[in-house]
Amino acid sequence: MGLTETREAQFRDFVSARSAALLRVAYLVCGDLNLAEDLLQTTLTRTYIAWRRLEGIDSLEAYARRVLLNTATSWWRRRWRGERPTLDLPERPISDQSDRVAERDAVWRLLGTLPARQRAVIVLRYYEDLSEAEIARELGLSVGTVKSHASRGLAALRARLADRPMALETAEEAT
């Protein structure tokens, strides 16, 4: 097996081992499965192009996640923010255990309204369970900036959630 075939085999192994985790991060960052799949494909393409240069790098997944986050940020900056047509109308809340689903959905939707860096920090911190230092390395920021983005993002989410009627109150009224 030649050097090129070895590198391609290594890349295939990397993709099969880590693409599910990268897809999860992509989905958490952008909130849309189709867009997340496109983001993952773009990330893997860019990683493949740089694969030869990455030999000896400590964490290939961290590199790929960084490419993913940078690409998502770039897409977010260029994206048109007008109307988004949908076939499905939102469901009405009911008084059973679906109130938890409604709250989770509200948090997901509100997460999508945060600026790209705040959203990336919150996703990496609370969904990927990375430390502030790891997030700082991933995003090329200082630890203080990561803390600031996390604090502002959580404050914005709390404020926006406080403005919404909680599903728990709806469930109490029904009993």
Protein Blocks (a to p, Z undefined) as FASTA:
>chain_A
ZZklmmmmmmmmmmmmmmmmmmmmmmmmnopaklmmmmmmmmmmmmmmmmmmmgoiablm
lmmmmmmmmmmmmmmmmpccbdcddfbdcddddfbfklmmmmmmmmmmmmmmpcfklmmm
mmmmmmnopafklmmmmnopafklmmmmmmmmmmmmmmmmmmpccfklmmmmmZZ
